[in-house]
Amino acid sequence: MGAQSGKDLLIKLDLTGDGQFETVAGLRATRISFNAETVDVTSLESQGGWRELLAGAGVKSAAIAGSGVFRDANTDERARQIFFDGEVPRFQVIIPGFGIVEGPFQITAIEYAGSHNGEATYELSLASAGVLTFTAL
């Protein structure tokens, strides 16, 4: 896989629950991270005193972060509604040259900022809230 353009890493939101995803407006920077907790099963009998982990155990999670220019588009309004209503809708993350991650996410933070002589910006944080699927591109 060759170099990819960062602008092609997209966060998309299912606006109405019908499976039609729309890119969250105004984003300029995005990030997704995958995490897996470990379950330590080390004992006095562990070979050489090395830590042992239980395969397939522990909680898996994903976190999405994005920042961009506030546009007050349909996706901005929907994100605010999702946050204040505590909804857990489906999102997609398009990872260029890799695949599509899709599943339910909770918006855990929305931050708005602006300076006297600059544009209004926002930051968005999401946490996975169920099973995620991956589709290779």
VOBA-1610 file (N, C-alpha, C; in pm, whole numbers, padded with zeros to 5 digits, always signed):
BEGIN
Met+00085-00117+00000Met+00000+00000+00000Met+00089+00123+00000Gly+00064+00213-00093Gly+00140+00336-00100Gly+00085+00442-00007Ala+00147+00558-00013Ala+00103+00670+00071Ala-00040+00708+00036Gln-00114+00750+00137Gln-00254+00788+00121Gln-00274+00932+00165Ser-00371+00998+00108Ser-00404+01135+00146Ser-00485+01136+00275Gly-00445+01217+00370Gly-00514+01226+00497Gly-00659+01273+00483Lys-00687+01351+00380Lys-00824+01400+00361Lys-00920+01289+00322Asp-00865+01172+00287Asp-00950+01059+00250Asp-00990+00972+00369Leu-00938+01002+00489Leu-00980+00935+00611Leu-01107+01006+00657Leu-01222+00942+00635Leu-01351+01008+00655Leu-01428+00947+00771Ile-01501+01032+00841Ile-01597+00989+00942Ile-01735+01018+00885Lys-01816+00912+00877Lys-01950+00926+00820Lys-02054+00887+00925Leu-02169+00952+00919Leu-02276+00935+01016Leu-02403+00894+00942Asp-02473+00794+00997Asp-02605+00755+00946Asp-02705+00856+01002Leu-02743+00953+00921Leu-02826+01064+00968Leu-02965+01022+01012Thr-03025+00924+00945Thr-03165+00891+00972Thr-03188+00747+01016Gly-03083+00666+01022Gly-03099+00526+01060Gly-03134+00435+00944Asp-03128+00488+00822Asp-03166+00407+00704Asp-03046+00346+00632Gly-02926+00360+00690Gly-02807+00302+00628Gly-02739+00390+00525Gln-02789+00512+00509Gln-02726+00607+00417Gln-02634+00697+00499Phe-02503+00686+00475Phe-02404+00758+00554Phe-02362+00886+00485Glu-02343+00991+00565Glu-02299+01120+00513Glu-02175+01165+00590Thr-02077+01217+00518Thr-01953+01262+00580Thr-01981+01378+00676Val-01924+01370+00796Val-01941+01476+00895Val-01874+01602+00839Ala-01950+01710+00831Ala-01907+01832+00763Ala-01794+01904+00836Gly-01706+01961+00756Gly-01605+02052+00807Gly-01482+01988+00869Leu-01476+01855+00876Leu-01360+01793+00939Leu-01233+01818+00860Arg-01125+01847+00931Arg-00994+01866+00868Arg-00892+01766+00919Ala-00917+01707+01034Ala-00825+01608+01091Ala-00909+01499+01158Thr-00874+01374+01132Thr-00947+01262+01191Thr-00851+01155+01239Arg-00898+01077+01337Arg-00814+00969+01391Arg-00905+00860+01444Ile-00865+00734+01424Ile-00934+00621+01485Ile-00828+00534+01551Ser-00860+00486+01670Ser-00767+00396+01739Ser-00845+00274+01787Phe-00778+00160+01783Phe-00835+00034+01828Phe-00759-00010+01953Asn-00832-00061+02050Asn-00771-00100+02177Asn-00824-00237+02219Ala-00739-00312+02289Ala-00780-00441+02345Ala-00717-00453+02483Glu-00802-00471+02583Glu-00751-00491+02718Glu-00690-00631+02727Thr-00593-00645+02813Thr-00531-00775+02833Thr-00582-00839+02961Val-00580-00972+02963Val-00614-01047+03083Val-00489-01126+03122Asp-00427-01085+03231Asp-00301-01143+03277Asp-00329-01273+03353Val-00272-01384+03303Val-00289-01514+03369Val-00155-01569+03416Thr-00060-01479+03439Thr+00072-01518+03486Thr+00062-01581+03625Ser+00141-01685+03646Ser+00143-01751+03776Ser+00287-01787+03811Leu+00307-01847+03926Leu+00441-01890+03967Leu+00497-01993+03870Glu+00410-02060+03796Glu+00454-02162+03703Glu+00481-02107+03563Ser+00465-01979+03542Ser+00489-01920+03409Ser+00636-01933+03374Gln+00662-01984+03255Gln+00798-02015+03212Gln+00887-01891+03215Gly+00997-01903+03289Gly+01095-01796+03297Gly+01044-01670+03366Gly+00928-01678+03429Gly+00873-01559+03495Gly+00812-01459+03398Trp+00795-01501+03272Trp+00738-01411+03173Trp+00587-01401+03189Arg+00536-01285+03165Arg+00391-01262+03171Arg+00321-01348+03066Glu+00205-01400+03103Glu+00120-01475+03010Glu-00014-01404+03000Leu-00065-01395+02877Leu-00195-01331+02854Leu-00293-01434+02800Leu-00418-01421+02838Leu-00523-01510+02793Leu-00570-01464+02656Ala-00547-01548+02556Ala-00583-01513+02418Ala-00734-01496+02403Gly-00773-01396+02330Gly-00913-01373+02299Gly-00996-01315+02412Ala-00935-01287+02525Ala-01010-01233+02639Ala-00994-01081+02643Gly-01065-01017+02731Gly-01053-00872+02747Gly-01152-00798+02658Val-01168-00672+02688Val-01263-00587+02616Val-01193-00518+02500Lys-01255-00524+02381Lys-01205-00451+02265Lys-01286-00323+02250Ser-01219-00218+02207Ser-01288-00092+02187Ser-01220-00012+02077Ala-01291+00089+02031Ala-01236+00182+01931Ala-01274+00323+01973Ala-01190+00417+01940Ala-01216+00558+01967Ala-01193+00637+01839Ile-01280+00732+01814Ile-01268+00820+01697Ile-01255+00962+01747Ala-01168+01038+01683Ala-01155+01180+01714Ala-01147+01257+01583Gly-01204+01375+01583Gly-01198+01459+01464Gly-01203+01605+01504Ser-01146+01686+01420Ser-01154+01831+01442Ser-01168+01899+01308Gly-01234+02013+01311Gly-01255+02083+01185Gly-01318+02219+01203Val-01368+02269+01093Val-01428+02401+01087Val-01579+02387+01105Phe-01634+02462+01198Phe-01778+02459+01223Phe-01852+02516+01102Arg-01946+02437+01048Arg-02021+02480+00930Arg-02170+02490+00953Asp-02220+02436+01065Asp-02363+02432+01096Asp-02441+02363+00985Ala-02387+02253+00937Ala-02453+02172+00834Ala-02546+02072+00901Asn-02615+01991+00820Asn-02706+01889+00873Asn-02633+01793+00966Thr-02509+01756+00933Thr-02436+01662+01017Thr-02396+01726+01150Asp-02368+01856+01151Asp-02339+01926+01277Asp-02461+01922+01369Glu-02576+01953+01312Glu-02700+01954+01390Glu-02730+01814+01443Arg-02712+01713+01358Arg-02739+01575+01400Arg-02642+01531+01511Ala-02514+01568+01500Ala-02416+01533+01604Ala-02456+01594+01737Arg-02498+01720+01738Arg-02544+01783+01862Arg-02665+01709+01920Gln-02759+01672+01835Gln-02878+01601+01880Gln-02839+01466+01939Ile-02750+01395+01873Ile-02704+01264+01922Ile-02643+01278+02060Phe-02556+01380+02076Phe-02490+01400+02206Phe-02592+01428+02316Phe-02680+01525+02294Phe-02773+01567+02399Phe-02881+01462+02427Asp-02915+01380+02327Asp-03016+01276+02346Asp-02954+01144+02394Gly-02821+01136+02396Gly-02754+01015+02440Gly-02772+00897+02346Glu-02791+00925+02219Glu-02812+00819+02120Glu-02681+00748+02087Val-02695+00631+02027Val-02579+00551+01986Val-02603+00504+01842Pro-02593+00595+01744Pro-02619+00558+01605Pro-02496+00493+01540Arg-02514+00449+01417Arg-02406+00386+01343Arg-02321+00494+01274Phe-02191+00471+01278Phe-02094+00554+01208Phe-02010+00465+01118Gln-01947+00525+01021Gln-01848+00458+00938Gln-01720+00539+00942Val-01608+00469+00941Val-01479+00535+00923Val-01417+00473+00799Ile-01390+00557+00701Ile-01327+00512+00577Ile-01177+00532+00594Ile-01101+00423+00592Ile-00955+00429+00605Ile-00898+00400+00467Pro-00843+00502+00400Pro-00800+00487+00261Pro-00698+00375+00244Gly-00720+00293+00141Gly-00628+00185+00110Gly-00635+00069+00209Phe-00728+00072+00304Phe-00737-00030+00407Phe-00876-00089+00414Gly-00976-00007+00453Gly-01111-00059+00461Gly-01207+00035+00530Ile-01325-00019+00559Ile-01432+00056+00624Ile-01465-00010+00757Val-01463+00069+00862Val-01504+00023+00995Val-01641+00082+01021Glu-01735-00003+01061Glu-01872+00044+01082Glu-01930-00015+01209Gly-02008+00067+01279Gly-02076+00019+01398Gly-02129+00132+01482Pro-02188+00098+01596Pro-02245+00200+01684Pro-02137+00272+01766Phe-02150+00402+01773Phe-02059+00485+01852Phe-02140+00585+01932Gln-02089+00620+02048Gln-02148+00726+02130Gln-02059+00848+02119Ile-02119+00963+02097Ile-02041+01088+02098Ile-02016+01123+02243Thr-01889+01120+02283Thr-01854+01143+02424Thr-01813+01287+02451Ala-01781+01362+02347Ala-01744+01502+02367Ala-01759+01580+02237Ile-01809+01701+02250Ile-01810+01799+02142Ile-01755+01927+02201Glu-01655+01984+02137Glu-01596+02109+02185Glu-01599+02210+02071Tyr-01639+02331+02103Tyr-01640+02440+02006Tyr-01540+02545+02050Ala-01472+02605+01955Ala-01374+02708+01987Ala-01371+02811+01875Gly-01321+02926+01907Gly-01306+03032+01808Gly-01223+03144+01864Ser-01157+03214+01775Ser-01079+03331+01818Ser-01134+03454+01747His-01098+03567+01798His-01148+03695+01747His-01127+03709+01597Asn-01012+03668+01549Asn-00981+03688+01406Asn-00966+03556+01331Gly-01038+03454+01374Gly-01028+03324+01309Gly-01163+03258+01293Glu-01159+03138+01238Glu-01282+03064+01214Glu-01327+02991+01340Ala-01455+02958+01345Ala-01508+02876+01453Ala-01472+02731+01423Thr-01420+02660+01522Thr-01379+02521+01503Thr-01451+02431+01603Tyr-01441+02301+01579Tyr-01498+02207+01673Tyr-01412+02081+01679Glu-01425+02009+01789Glu-01361+01879+01806Glu-01468+01782+01851Leu-01456+01659+01802Leu-01555+01556+01826Leu-01483+01431+01874Ser-01534+01367+01980Ser-01478+01240+02030Ser-01591+01138+02037Leu-01561+01016+01991Leu-01660+00909+01992Leu-01598+00783+02051Ala-01682+00701+02115Ala-01638+00573+02171Ala-01727+00463+02116Ser-01667+00351+02080Ser-01746+00239+02028Ser-01845+00193+02134Ala-01962+00149+02086Ala-02070+00112+02178Ala-02133-00022+02139Gly-02057-00107+02074Gly-02108-00236+02030Gly-02011-00299+01932Val-02059-00402+01864Val-01976-00477+01770Val-01946-00391+01647Leu-01819-00390+01608Leu-01777-00319+01488Leu-01748-00421+01378Thr-01777-00382+01255Thr-01745-00467+01141Thr-01637-00400+01058Phe-01560-00483+00988Phe-01455-00431+00900Phe-01476-00490+00762Thr-01474-00402+00661Thr-01484-00443+00523Thr-01361-00392+00450Ala-01280-00481+00395Ala-01158-00442+00325Ala-01194-00371+00195Leu-01112-00272+00158Leu-01131-00202+00031Leu-01056-00273-00080
//
